[in-house]
């Protein structure tokens, strides 16, 4: 799970965390990152290049969608 306190939202902390995960995935030779996003956070991940796929599902009684972003060179 990824969470940023309200005071820190909008400062780029969440995007920096996602980019760090992507960098680590590239270092491991992975070609894509998949995640499960709360539906209310889809726009955040879409702005980072992720695309939703598959049906909506419940996780901890919260609506989610699977998302993926292919990784190119850094």
N, C-alpha and C positions, 0 to 999 in steps of 0.2 A: 504494500500500500504506500501511496505517496500522499503526504499531507503537509500543508504549509499553514502556519498560524495566520489568522486574519490580518494581524499587523504587518506581516511580511508579504502578503499577497500583492501582486502587481509590481514587485521588485525584481522579478526574474529568477527567484529562488527555485521555483518548480521547474522552469525550463532548464535551468542549470543542472538540476538533479537528473532530469531525463537525458540531457546531452551527456552527462557523465556515465550513465548506464549504457548509452549507445556507444560511447568510446570504449568502454570495457568490453562490450559485445564484439566490436571490431577487433580489439586486441586478441580475443579468443577465436577469431576467424569466422564469426557468425555473419550471416548475410541479411538478417532481418531481426526486428524486435517485435514480439507480440505482447499485448497487455489486455487486461480487462478494465475498462473505464466505466465509472459511474456515468449514466446517461447525461447528467447535468454538467459533466466535465468534457463531453465530446468535443466541443469547440476548442478547448485548450489544446487537446491532443491533435486535432485537425490542423491547428495553426503550426504545430511542430512537424507536420508531414504524415501523420497517421491517418489511416482509412479504416472506417468501421466495416465489419463483415459479420454475417450470420445474424440470427435473431437476438432480440433482447432477452436477457435472463436475469434471475434474481440471485444475488450473493449477499448474505447477511440481511436479507429482506430489503435490499436496495437494487433498483434497476441498473443493469450493466449491459455493455456491448463489448464484444471482442474487437480489437483494433490491431493493425499491423503497419510497420514502416520498414520498407527495404532499406538496407544500409549500403551506401556507396562509400568510396574513400573519404576520409575525414577532411 
